[in-house]
């Protein structure tokens, strides 16, 4: 969904399709690389067993919640 929105915005902002595609790629590259990096790290867990995959999801959710908690400045660093 995020890619679709970013592509739409790039196409609206640029007159040439090739320029819009370049803009889209530059704008999404960092996020895509972050997702790919996480996927590479998590692949071994998914391949082990359903229980290992469930553990990985639980750990990732805990880390995500802690990060959000600290970013909201509810808990000073």
ZADREN-263284 format. One record per residue (C-alpha): x, y, z. Coordinates in steps of 0.1 Angstrom, whole numbers, plus 5000, padded with zeros to 4 digits. Each point is the difference from the previous one (the first is absolute). Example, Ala and Ser with C-alpha at 12.3 -4.5 7.8 and 13.67 -1.06 7.14 Angstrom:
// ZADREN-263284
512349555078501450344993
// end
This chain:
// ZADREN-263284
500050005000502850245009501749934966496750084982499650335018503750094994499749914963496850214996501650305017503149974978497949984968498050305010503150205009501949934968499150074963502149714987499449645009503749915001500750295024497049905022501349645001503550135011498350225027498049705012503049775002502150265019497150075024499349635008503649864999500850045037496749855012500349714976503649935011498950005036497349754993502349784980502650015027497449895026498749734977503549864996500549995037496749845007500049744972501949735021497450035028497149954975501749704986500649825033496549935012496650175006500950045037503350184991498150234977497550085027502850085025501650234974496750194995499650035038503550145004499650244971496750135014501650065034502950194984497650204979497850095030503150105021501350224972496650174996499850055038503450175001499350214969496850135015502250135029497849825025503149845013503150235001503249834987
// end
